[in-house]
Amino acid sequence: MKTVQTTLDVDLVMALDGAAKRIGTTRSAFAREARRSALARISVKELERRHREGYARKPVKKGEF
């Protein structure tokens, strides 16, 4: 792993610490999982965009399915 320094608002840090404590993890682990989730959402959105573009270029024909 690599250490990354991040600047956050005090309110956000307090909210993160509270959420991490409620689920029984550390601030760092919580932040890692949040970042992984954000990256996964971006990947899904990118795939959805590519699918929309593909269907726009080559729409489904009547009776194709």
C-alpha positions in Angstrom: 0.0 0.0 0.0 0.9 3.6 -0.4 0.1 6.5 2.0 -1.8 9.3 0.4 -2.4 12.6 2.2 -5.8 14.2 1.7 -7.2 17.5 3.0 -10.8 17.3 4.2 -13.2 19.6 5.9 -13.5 19.0 9.7 -17.2 18.2 9.4 -16.4 15.5 6.7 -13.7 14.0 8.9 -16.1 13.8 11.8 -18.8 12.2 9.6 -16.3 9.7 8.2 -15.0 8.8 11.7 -18.6 8.3 12.9 -19.5 6.1 10.0 -16.3 4.0 10.2 -16.9 3.5 14.0 -20.5 2.4 13.4 -19.5 -0.3 10.9 -16.4 -1.3 12.9 -13.6 -0.2 10.6 -11.0 2.4 10.4 -11.1 5.8 8.7 -8.5 4.5 6.2 -10.4 1.3 5.4 -13.6 3.2 5.0 -12.0 5.7 2.6 -10.4 2.9 0.6 -13.8 1.2 0.2 -15.5 4.5 -0.7 -12.9 5.1 -3.4 -13.3 1.6 -4.8 -17.0 2.1 -4.9 -16.7 5.4 -6.6 -14.3 3.9 -9.2 -16.8 1.0 -9.8 -19.7 3.4 -10.3 -17.6 5.3 -12.9 -16.8 2.1 -14.7 -20.5 1.2 -14.8 -21.4 4.6 -16.1 -18.8 4.4 -18.8 -20.1 1.0 -19.9 -23.6 2.3 -20.0 -22.5 5.3 -22.1 -20.7 3.0 -24.5 -23.8 0.8 -24.8 -26.1 3.8 -25.5 -23.7 5.0 -28.2 -23.5 1.6 -29.8 -27.3 1.2 -29.9 -27.6 4.8 -31.3 -25.2 3.9 -34.1 -26.9 0.5 -34.7 -30.4 0.5 -33.3 -32.3 -2.8 -32.7 -34.3 -3.7 -35.8 -38.0 -4.6 -35.5 -38.3 -8.4 -34.9 -34.6 -8.7 -34.1 -35.3 -10.2 -30.6 
